[in-house]
C-alpha cells in the first residue's frame, strides 16, 4: 500500500509519501511532484519520507530524479537517511 498527500504548512508545501516506495508507485510520485511544484507562491516544496517503510530500486531511481530536479527531503529513519546520502553523492557525481 502507498499513499501520497500534499499538505500546506505556512511557508512549506509538503509532499507526504507513506508506505512502500516501489515500482508501481514511482510514476505517481513523479506526477505528484510536478503537481505539488506548481504555483508555490514563494513556499518551499519538501518531499517528506518520514512514513516510507521501504524504498525499492525503482523508488531510489525516482528519488534520484527528484533530487536532480532540486527536491528537498525530510525523513527520520537511519536507513532512509543513508539512501538519501548515497543518492546525493551520486547526484553530485561522487562515487
MMTF fields as JSON, N, C-alpha, C and O atoms, coordinates in Angstrom:
{
  "mmtfVersion": "1.0.0",
  "mmtfProducer": "UNKNOWN",
  "numBonds": 379,
  "numAtoms": 380,
  "numGroups": 95,
  "numChains": 1,
  "numModels": 1,
  "chainsPerModel": [1],
  "groupsPerChain": [95],
  "chainIdList": ["A"],
  "bondAtomList": [4, 2, 8, 6, 12, 10, 16, 14, 20, 18, 24, 22, 28, 26, 32, 30, 36, 34, 40, 38, 44, 42, 48, 46, 52, 50, 56, 54, 60, 58, 64, 62, 68, 66, 72, 70, 76, 74, 80, 78, 84, 82, 88, 86, 92, 90, 96, 94, 100, 98, 104, 102, 108, 106, 112, 110, 116, 114, 120, 118, 124, 122, 128, 126, 132, 130, 136, 134, 140, 138, 144, 142, 148, 146, 152, 150, 156, 154, 160, 158, 164, 162, 168, 166, 172, 170, 176, 174, 180, 178, 184, 182, 188, 186, 192, 190, 196, 194, 200, 198, 204, 202, 208, 206, 212, 210, 216, 214, 220, 218, 224, 222, 228, 226, 232, 230, 236, 234, 240, 238, 244, 242, 248, 246, 252, 250, 256, 254, 260, 258, 264, 262, 268, 266, 272, 270, 276, 274, 280, 278, 284, 282, 288, 286, 292, 290, 296, 294, 300, 298, 304, 302, 308, 306, 312, 310, 316, 314, 320, 318, 324, 322, 328, 326, 332, 330, 336, 334, 340, 338, 344, 342, 348, 346, 352, 350, 356, 354, 360, 358, 364, 362, 368, 366, 372, 370, 376, 374],
  "bondOrderList": [1, 1, 1, 1, 1, 1, 1, 1, 1, 1, 1, 1, 1, 1, 1, 1, 1, 1, 1, 1, 1, 1, 1, 1, 1, 1, 1, 1, 1, 1, 1, 1, 1, 1, 1, 1, 1, 1, 1, 1, 1, 1, 1, 1, 1, 1, 1, 1, 1, 1, 1, 1, 1, 1, 1, 1, 1, 1, 1, 1, 1, 1, 1, 1, 1, 1, 1, 1, 1, 1, 1, 1, 1, 1, 1, 1, 1, 1, 1, 1, 1, 1, 1, 1, 1, 1, 1, 1, 1, 1, 1, 1, 1, 1],
  "groupList": [{"groupName": "UNK", "atomNameList": ["N", "CA", "C", "O"], "elementList": ["N", "C", "C", "O"], "formalChargeList": [0, 0, 0, 0], "bondAtomList": [1, 0, 2, 1, 3, 2], "bondOrderList": [1, 1, 2], "singleLetterCode": "X", "chemCompType": "L-PEPTIDE LINKING"}],
  "groupTypeList": [0, 0, 0, 0, 0, 0, 0, 0, 0, 0, 0, 0, 0, 0, 0, 0, 0, 0, 0, 0, 0, 0, 0, 0, 0, 0, 0, 0, 0, 0, 0, 0, 0, 0, 0, 0, 0, 0, 0, 0, 0, 0, 0, 0, 0, 0, 0, 0, 0, 0, 0, 0, 0, 0, 0, 0, 0, 0, 0, 0, 0, 0, 0, 0, 0, 0, 0, 0, 0, 0, 0, 0, 0, 0, 0, 0, 0, 0, 0, 0, 0, 0, 0, 0, 0, 0, 0, 0, 0, 0, 0, 0, 0, 0, 0],
  "groupIdList": [1, 2, 3, 4, 5, 6, 7, 8, 9, 10, 11, 12, 13, 14, 15, 16, 17, 18, 19, 20, 21, 22, 23, 24, 25, 26, 27, 28, 29, 30, 31, 32, 33, 34, 35, 36, 37, 38, 39, 40, 41, 42, 43, 44, 45, 46, 47, 48, 49, 50, 51, 52, 53, 54, 55, 56, 57, 58, 59, 60, 61, 62, 63, 64, 65, 66, 67, 68, 69, 70, 71, 72, 73, 74, 75, 76, 77, 78, 79, 80, 81, 82, 83, 84, 85, 86, 87, 88, 89, 90, 91, 92, 93, 94, 95],
  "secStructList": [7, 3, 3, 3, 3, 3, 3, 3, 3, 6, 6, 3, 3, 3, 3, 3, 3, 3, 3, 3, 3, 7, 2, 2, 2, 2, 2, 2, 2, 2, 2, 2, 2, 2, 2, 2, 6, 6, 6, 7, 6, 6, 7, 3, 3, 3, 3, 3, 3, 3, 3, 3, 3, 3, 3, 7, 2, 2, 2, 2, 2, 2, 2, 2, 2, 2, 2, 2, 6, 6, 7, 3, 3, 3, 7, 7, 7, 2, 2, 2, 2, 2, 2, 2, 2, 2, 2, 2, 2, 2, 2, 2, 6, 7, 7],
  "xCoordList": [0.839, 0.0, 0.884, 1.955, 0.425, 1.186, 0.22, -0.839, 0.59, -0.268, 0.57, 1.692, 0.001, 0.637, -0.337, -1.498, 0.137, -0.686, 0.109, 1.336, -0.598, 0.023, -0.529, -1.74, 0.383, -0.007, 0.588, 1.785, -0.254, 0.195, 0.532, -0.289, 1.74, 2.184, 2.864, 4.093, 2.114, 2.689, 3.622, 3.171, 4.941, 5.926, 6.37, 7.291, 5.717, 6.1, 4.895, 3.774, 5.157, 4.213, 4.941, 6.054, 4.3, 4.924, 4.247, 3.024, 5.069, 4.6, 4.862, 5.994, 3.805, 3.912, 3.784, 2.78, 4.819, 4.805, 4.728, 5.437, 3.851, 3.68, 3.581, 2.865, 4.313, 4.249, 5.492, 6.589, 5.302, 6.406, 6.593, 5.724, 7.729, 8.04, 8.705, 9.924, 7.863, 8.323, 7.77, 6.978, 8.192, 7.885, 6.519, 6.438, 5.438, 4.133, 3.781, 2.923, 4.433, 4.052, 4.973, 4.67, 6.065, 7.043, 6.512, 6.828, 5.73, 5.151, 4.199, 4.126, 3.464, 2.547, 3.321, 2.886, 4.461, 5.286, 5.797, 5.754, 6.279, 6.783, 5.671, 5.898, 4.487, 3.351, 2.957, 2.685, 2.929, 2.576, 3.616, 3.269, 4.901, 5.979, 5.742, 5.867, 5.403, 5.146, 3.941, 3.982, 2.88, 1.669, 1.943, 1.526, 2.645, 2.934, 3.848, 3.807, 4.669, 5.599, 4.969, 5.619, 3.708, 3.021, 2.515, 2.048, 2.611, 2.037, 2.44, 1.582, 3.736, 4.222, 4.101, 4.06, 4.046, 3.91, 4.946, 4.619, 6.201, 7.296, 7.512, 8.46, 6.672, 6.843, 7.874, 8.112, 8.472, 9.399, 8.605, 7.575, 9.091, 8.481, 9.4, 10.571, 8.865, 9.632, 8.966, 7.754, 9.771, 9.281, 9.519, 10.663, 8.435, 8.51, 8.472, 7.465, 9.588, 9.724, 9.611, 9.932, 9.166, 9.119, 8.368, 8.782, 7.272, 6.445, 6.636, 5.784, 7.754, 8.073, 8.724, 9.69, 8.187, 8.661, 9.674, 10.401, 9.731, 10.651, 10.884, 9.955, 12.126, 12.446, 13.095, 14.208, 12.391, 12.915, 13.842, 14.03, 14.414, 15.347, 14.69, 15.299, 13.44, 12.726, 12.462, 12.506, 12.189, 11.983, 13.241, 13.178, 14.392, 15.658, 15.884, 16.331, 15.574, 15.721, 14.827, 15.239, 13.619, 12.685, 13.186, 13.149, 13.656, 14.187, 15.402, 15.591, 16.226, 17.385, 16.941, 17.517, 15.922, 15.399, 14.874, 15.128, 14.139, 13.609, 14.753, 14.703, 15.78, 16.935, 17.62, 17.999, 17.778, 18.374, 17.545, 18.077, 16.217, 15.321, 15.233, 14.46, 16.035, 16.099, 15.248, 15.036, 14.754, 13.904, 14.677, 15.864, 13.979, 14.478, 13.686, 12.49, 14.348, 13.727, 13.702, 14.531, 12.716, 12.606, 12.379, 11.545, 13.136, 12.965, 13.508, 14.198, 13.186, 13.657, 14.535, 15.535, 14.198, 14.878, 16.324, 16.688, 17.14, 18.56, 18.758, 19.586, 18.015, 18.166, 17.755, 18.436, 16.658, 16.206, 17.239, 17.536, 17.779, 18.821, 20.042, 20.64, 20.408, 21.551, 21.29, 22.162, 20.086, 19.728, 19.825, 20.388, 19.285, 19.342, 20.782, 21.136, 21.605, 23.007, 23.724, 24.484, 23.485, 24.101, 23.618, 24.405, 22.323, 21.785, 22.354, 22.62, 22.539, 23.121, 24.54, 24.94, 25.294, 26.663, 26.632, 27.411, 25.742, 25.594, 25.166, 25.631, 24.277, 23.762, 24.891, 24.927, 25.8, 26.925, 28.045, 29.014, 27.917, 28.94, 30.074, 31.097, 29.913, 30.939, 30.651, 29.488, 31.678, 31.456, 30.863, 30.616],
  "yCoordList": [-1.182, 0.0, 1.246, 1.259, 2.289, 3.523, 4.701, 4.629, 5.775, 6.962, 8.209, 8.34, 9.12, 10.405, 11.509, 11.495, 12.466, 13.604, 14.886, 14.89, 15.964, 17.285, 18.09, 18.261, 18.587, 19.302, 20.705, 20.876, 21.699, 23.1, 23.443, 23.243, 23.961, 24.316, 25.679, 25.749, 26.733, 28.074, 28.344, 28.591, 28.297, 28.608, 27.368, 27.439, 26.232, 24.995, 24.292, 24.389, 23.597, 22.62, 21.287, 21.132, 20.329, 19.022, 17.956, 17.821, 17.215, 16.055, 14.864, 14.396, 14.385, 13.319, 11.962, 11.674, 11.131, 9.784, 8.804, 8.952, 7.793, 6.815, 5.41, 5.178, 4.476, 3.085, 2.661, 3.162, 1.727, 1.132, 1.838, 1.773, 2.513, 3.214, 2.214, 2.047, 1.56, 0.524, 0.813, 1.737, 0.019, 0.2, 0.736, 1.748, 0.097, 0.549, 1.993, 2.61, 2.525, 3.854, 4.976, 6.147, 4.657, 5.689, 6.724, 7.908, 6.311, 7.265, 8.216, 9.397, 7.695, 8.542, 9.58, 10.725, 9.183, 10.114, 11.231, 12.403, 10.875, 11.891, 12.85, 14.056, 12.327, 13.163, 14.089, 15.272, 13.541, 14.351, 15.442, 16.55, 15.133, 16.115, 17.291, 18.449, 16.99, 18.056, 18.889, 20.118, 18.23, 18.936, 19.799, 20.956, 19.24, 19.976, 21.17, 22.152, 21.094, 22.173, 23.358, 24.385, 23.222, 24.305, 25.347, 25.007, 26.61, 27.713, 27.693, 27.741, 27.623, 27.582, 28.92, 28.954, 29.994, 31.343, 31.607, 32.094, 31.278, 31.554, 30.506, 30.62, 29.505, 28.458, 27.431, 27.272, 26.747, 25.655, 24.376, 24.17, 23.52, 22.209, 21.164, 21.071, 20.369, 19.35, 17.996, 17.858, 16.999, 15.63, 14.957, 14.777, 14.586, 14.008, 12.483, 11.896, 11.854, 10.398, 9.76, 8.582, 10.508, 10.038, 8.715, 7.847, 8.557, 7.356, 6.352, 5.492, 6.463, 5.467, 4.281, 4.447, 3.095, 1.903, 1.096, 0.28, 1.31, 0.565, 1.367, 1.961, 1.378, 2.035, 0.99, 0.535, 0.614, -0.348, 0.334, 1.55, -0.454, 0.074, 1.149, 2.181, 0.905, 1.895, 3.165, 4.272, 2.989, 4.139, 4.971, 6.201, 4.303, 5.029, 5.838, 6.984, 5.243, 5.966, 7.196, 8.259, 7.051, 8.182, 9.275, 10.452, 8.903, 9.902, 10.595, 11.795, 9.855, 10.449, 11.493, 12.579, 11.166, 12.117, 13.371, 14.485, 13.191, 14.346, 15.183, 16.412, 14.519, 15.214, 16.035, 17.183, 15.442, 16.165, 17.38, 18.387, 17.277, 18.389, 19.408, 20.363, 19.2, 20.175, 19.866, 20.745, 18.651, 18.3, 18.394, 18.075, 18.837, 18.828, 17.754, 17.588, 17.022, 15.884, 16.05, 16.741, 15.389, 15.297, 13.831, 13.171, 13.313, 11.911, 11.713, 12.576, 10.556, 10.246, 9.012, 9.014, 7.977, 6.696, 6.715, 7.416, 5.936, 5.841, 5.305, 5.824, 4.286, 3.692, 4.683, 4.803, 5.383, 6.367, 7.487, 7.926, 7.941, 8.972, 8.47, 9.214, 7.211, 6.624, 6.575, 6.921, 6.144, 6.08, 7.471, 7.628, 8.482, 9.858, 10.357, 11.046, 10.013, 10.434, 9.812, 10.491, 8.534, 7.861, 8.467, 8.66, 8.764, 9.37, 10.769, 11.163, 11.514, 12.861, 12.791, 13.609, 11.811, 11.638, 11.317, 11.867, 10.438, 10.056, 11.259, 11.44, 12.073, 13.249, 14.267, 14.934, 14.371, 15.299, 14.705, 15.393, 13.428, 12.794, 12.187, 11.817, 12.076, 11.459, 9.967, 9.566, 9.141, 7.689, 7.331, 6.157],
  "zCoordList": [0.0, 0.0, 0.0, 0.607, -0.686, -0.784, -0.817, -1.439, -0.146, -0.078, -0.347, 0.142, -1.134, -1.434, -1.041, -1.451, -0.242, 0.165, -0.025, 0.068, -0.29, -0.354, 0.815, 0.949, 1.665, 2.874, 2.83, 2.599, 3.052, 3.105, 4.549, 5.444, 4.78, 6.134, 6.121, 6.123, 6.108, 6.143, 4.984, 3.866, 5.242, 4.209, 3.436, 2.622, 3.69, 3.02, 2.421, 2.921, 1.357, 0.818, 0.924, 0.421, 1.585, 1.806, 0.949, 0.94, 0.239, -0.498, 0.424, 0.543, 1.07, 2.067, 1.381, 0.731, 1.536, 0.981, 2.148, 3.143, 2.014, 3.089, 2.502, 1.528, 3.112, 2.679, 1.934, 2.182, 1.014, 0.261, -1.074, -1.944, -1.237, -2.488, -3.433, -3.443, -4.222, -5.147, -6.539, -6.726, -7.499, -8.915, -9.29, -9.986, -8.856, -9.326, -8.943, -9.575, -7.925, -7.427, -7.896, -7.667, -8.533, -8.862, -9.855, -9.73, -10.816, -11.774, -11.064, -11.403, -10.068, -9.293, -8.485, -8.362, -7.939, -7.172, -8.076, -7.7, -9.265, -10.196, -10.618, -10.722, -10.856, -11.222, -10.072, -10.281, -8.858, -7.68, -7.441, -7.032, -7.697, -7.548, -8.491, -8.093, -9.729, -10.704, -10.288, -10.348, -9.871, -9.442, -8.219, -8.167, -7.23, -5.996, -6.253, -5.512, -7.291, -7.601, -8.317, -8.508, -8.716, -9.41, -8.416, -7.329, -8.796, -8.038, -6.56, -5.679, -6.296, -4.919, -4.195, -2.965, -4.925, -4.353, -3.264, -2.181, -3.57, -2.645, -1.562, -0.784, -1.493, -0.479, -0.941, -2.138, 0.007, -0.288, -0.478, 0.164, -1.364, -1.575, -0.97, -1.336, -0.036, 0.666, 0.457, 0.619, 0.096, -0.031, 1.317, 1.735, 1.994, 3.332, 3.239, 2.844, 3.611, 3.552, 4.939, 5.099, 5.926, 7.305, 7.446, 8.215, 6.712, 6.842, 5.708, 5.485, 4.993, 3.964, 4.678, 5.423, 4.442, 5.141, 4.337, 4.905, 3.028, 2.168, 0.89, 0.342, 0.424, -0.845, -1.744, -1.48, -2.805, -3.768, -4.763, -4.721, -5.651, -6.656, -7.518, -7.798, -7.941, -8.754, -7.948, -8.483, -6.657, -5.771, -5.635, -5.622, -5.531, -5.467, -6.735, -6.676, -7.882, -9.157, -9.185, -9.648, -8.695, -8.668, -7.74, -8.098, -6.544, -5.615, -6.21, -6.009, -6.939, -7.603, -8.626, -8.698, -9.415, -10.402, -9.721, -10.18, -8.621, -7.887, -7.325, -7.359, -6.81, -6.258, -7.345, -7.115, -8.531, -9.673, -10.051, -10.519, -9.842, -10.154, -9.02, -9.097, -7.958, -6.872, -5.661, -4.826, -5.537, -4.391, -3.081, -3.015, -2.046, -0.673, 0.057, -0.186, 0.952, 1.603, 3.114, 3.706, 3.714, 5.155, 5.487, 4.868, 6.482, 6.872, 8.28, 8.822, 8.864, 10.215, 10.282, 11.001, 9.566, 9.694, 9.241, 8.296, 9.927, 9.607, 8.194, 7.445, 7.829, 6.502, 5.412, 4.393, 5.621, 4.63, 4.484, 3.373, 5.61, 5.558, 4.788, 4.009, 5.008, 4.3, 2.791, 1.994, 2.406, 0.979, 0.364, -0.72, 1.041, 0.516, 0.413, -0.543, 1.392, 1.367, 0.168, -0.523, -0.074, -1.22, -2.539, -3.466, -2.617, -3.834, -4.056, -5.191, -2.972, -3.087, -3.627, -4.455, -3.153, -3.68, -5.163, -5.941, -5.547, -6.95, -7.794, -8.92, -7.234, -7.934, -8.175, -9.209, -7.213, -7.357, -8.194, -8.514, -8.552, -9.375, -8.587, -9.162, -7.257, -6.426, -6.303, -6.333, -6.167, -6.032, -4.69, -4.417]
}
